């Protein structure tokens, strides 16, 4: 089911066009990554999705029930926010309240019944490993724990859609990985997730779909696996003091898409890395050429991102 549909979304601030004719479909169960360089419009896009900004042109429709027609978010904000969990890039909790008091506050905001609130809160404290810290003031938590508290507050009402803006900002690599895995687990419980981040490898590890923004324009959006398959080839990088003409001739007979020689480095692009590598290793073993280094560059979200943005 298509739960969010963005049609022709344009947003301007003064004469600055921040979002330019954005069209995007988000389906139930998606874990959708929004990527792009700083200032490309990621945060503005998320703020428009959640209803904080109203688009100057276009509409965003939502539908969480097949038995009901789609509704326009900006005409039905109260209804939409019942389904939405949101955490901005910067802390949304109250620093002088305890962990437990913060979660309760958000529960009261969503008018959750007392028994349900207690159950939901205890489950979230366990899930985020904050149970032992529930009586601590939020301002005294570490950065990683504060991010987990934000996650708790955004999930207390059991939303159908979770929107997170840079959830790993300011965290060390280990804590970033832990946060990404928490978000992946949230998604595994049936909650659709839309997340922006500069950590491309982290997004690649959890997202099934991505949207690439650049200067307010949507360059590409869709299934990440298909995007990697269709727009990039895997590469084998070889280094040697000298590649003989005979060796280069033999390499060109292998199942390769492209060969680029840069001084003492050979870059072999292929759509079938296993077959090409197997035959290349046999060739190297029989050849007199001494290979100093062999490195495999697999298709990654980073390379896909670079492929699309370098055109600009």
N, C-alpha and C positions, 0 to 999 in steps of 0.2 A: 504494500500500500504506500502510495506517495503521500507522506505526511506534511511535507513543506514544498511549495512550488513558488520560486521567485521568477517573476516575469518582468523583464525590462526595467530592472531596478537602477535608478539613477539618483545620486545624492550629491548636492553641491553645497559648499560652504563659501559664501561670497561668490567669487569668480572661479574658485577652485573646484573642479569636478573630481570628487573623491571616488565615486562609484559610477561607472559608465555602462549602462545597458546590460546589467547582470541577469543572466538566465540560469537557473540552477534547480534541479530536482533532488530532493532528499527523501529517501525511502525508509520505511520502518525497519529498524535494526541496523541501519548504516552506522559506521564509525567514520565520519567524514572529516578529513583534515583540510584545513584552509592554510595555504602556504603562499609566501611571497616576501620580497624584501621589505625592510622597514619603510613605512609611509605609503605602502601600496593600497591600503584600504581595508586590511583584514579586520581591525577592531571596529571600523565604521560598519562593515558588513555585518558583523555579529550584533552590534548595537541596533542595526536596522532590523535584523531577524527577530530580536527579542522585543521590539517595539519601542525602544528608547529613542530612536530616530525615525521619523516618518519619511519615506522616500519622496523625492520631488516628482519622480515619474515612476510608473510601474506599480505592481502589487505583489504582496506576499500572502499566499493562501495556505491555510493549514487544515488538516483533516486527520483526526485520531480515531475515527469510528466510521466503518464502511456504511453504516446505516444513516449517516448524516452527510449533507452536502458540505463542500469546502467553504471555509469562511475566510474573509480578509482580516489579517491580524490587527491592523490599525483601527478597524471598526469593531473589534471584539477583544480588546486587550484583557479585560477581566477574565473572560472565559479562557483565553489562550494561556494566561499566566498560571492557571490551575494545572496545566500540563507541563509547564516549563520549570526547569532548574537551571540557574545561571550563577556563575562565579566569574567576576572580572579579573583582569590581570593583577590588580592590587587588592589587598585584604578587604573583605566586605563584612567582617565580623566586628564586634564591639570590643576594643582592647581591654577595657576595665571590667568586663564580665568574664566569668569562668567559661571553660569549654562547655560544660553542661548548660549553663545559663544562656549562652549564645544559641545553642541548638534549640533549646526550649523557646527562645524568643522567636526564631524563625518558624517553629511549629505553631506558636500562637498566631503569628502573622497569617499562616495558611489555614487557621481555624481547625486544626486537627483535634479530634476528641482526645481527652486526657489519657485513656487507656492505650489508644493507638499511638499517641505521641511517645509514651514511655517505651512501648515495644519498639517503635521505629528508632528512637534515640539509642537504646541499648544495642540494637543490631548494628547501627552505624558506628558506634563507639568500638564495638568488637571488630568490625570490618576494617576500620582505619587504624586500629591499634592505639586508640586514644583513651581507652577505658581507665587506665591507670593515671591518666592526666586530666580527668574530667573536672577536678576541683581547682585546677591551676588557672590563673588569669591568662587570657588569650595573649596578652602582650608579653608574657614571660615564656611563651613557647618558642621553640626553634623554628626556623623558616620552614622546614619540612612539615612539622606538626601544624603550623598555621595553614599551610596549603591543604592539609588533611581536614582541618576544621572547616575551611571554606567548602570543601567537598561535602562534608556532613550537612552543613547548613543548606546547601543547594539540593540535597537529596531527601531531606526530612519528610517531605510531603509525597514521596514516591512519584516523581514526575515521569512523563513519557519521553521527554526530550531534555537532554542535558547540554548546555552550551558553556564551553570553557575557553577563556582567552588567556593564552600563555600560562598554563597551569604549572609549568616547571621553571618559570623565570626566577633566577636567583638561587637555584638549587645546585648542589654539586652533582656530578654525573651519576653517582650511585642513587641518590635520592630522586633524580629525574627518572631513572629507569623504574624505580618503585612506584612513582606517581603514574607513569604511563601504564604500568601493569594494573594498578587500581582502577584506572579509567577503562581499561580493557575488560576487567571483571564486571564493572558496572554495566558495560555494553552487553556482556554475556547474559545478563539477567533481563534482557529485552528492552533496555533503555537506549533509544537512538541518541548518538553523541555527535555534536559538531564542535570541533576543537581547532584552535589556531596555535601555531608554535613555530619558532625558528629552528627547533631541533628536528631536522629532517629524518635522521636515523631513528629517533624515537617514534615519530609519526609513522614511519614505514613499518615499524615493528607491530603496530596495532591497527592501523587504518585499512579499510577495504576500498575506500574511495578518497580521492583528493581533488581539490580545486586550486589551480595556480592563478594567482592575481599578480598583475604588474601594472603600475600606474593607473589603478582604478578599473582596469579591464580584466575580464576573465579570459585567460589565454587557453586554458584547457581544463576540463572537469570530467570525472568518470571513474571507472574501475581501475584501481592502481595496477593490478596484475596485467590487465590488457594494455594499459598505458606503457608499462615497462616493456611489454612484448612487442608492441607495434612501433615504438619510437626510439628504441635504443638497442644496440647490439653489444654483446659481451666482447671483451677484449683480452688478448694475451700480449703481454709486454715482454720482449726479449732484449737483453743487453749483451753485447759482445764487442771486443776490440776490433773485430773485422768480420763482416758477413760476406762470404765469397759469392761470386756470381752464380755458381752452381747451387749453393745453398738457397739463395733467393729464388732461383728458378724452381727448385723443388717445393719451396714453401708456397709459391703461386699455384701449384697444382693441387694443393690441399683445399678442402671445402671451406673457403673463406669468402667473406663479403668485400673486404677491403684490406690492403696492406699499405702502411705508411712507414717510410724509413726516415728517421731523424738522426743523422750522424751515427752513433754507435747503438741506437735504439730502434727496435722494430716493433710496430704496433699492428697486431693482426685482429681485425674485427670479424666476428662470426655469429651466426644464428644458432649454431649447434656446438656449444663449447666442448662437450665431451668428445664427440667424434673428431673435431679439429685438434684438440689437445692430445688425444691418444695417438693420432697419426704424426703429430709434430714431435712428440717424445721419441717415437721410433726413428724419425728422420734425424733428430739431434744425436741419437745414439750411434747412428751409422755415419754421421758427418764428421769432418775434421774440425769444424767450427767449435770453438770453445765458448760456451754460454756462461756468462758471469752472473746473470740474474734472470729469473723467470717469474712473472707476476701475473695473476689473473684479476682483471677488473670486471666484476660482475655488474649487471644492470642494477642501479640503485635509484631511489627517489631523488637523490642529489643530482645525479646525472640527467634524469628526466627533466628536473627543474632547470638545470643549466641549458639543456637542449632547447627548451621553449623560450627562456628569457634572453638567451644570447642573440635571438633574432631582433631584439629591441635595442 
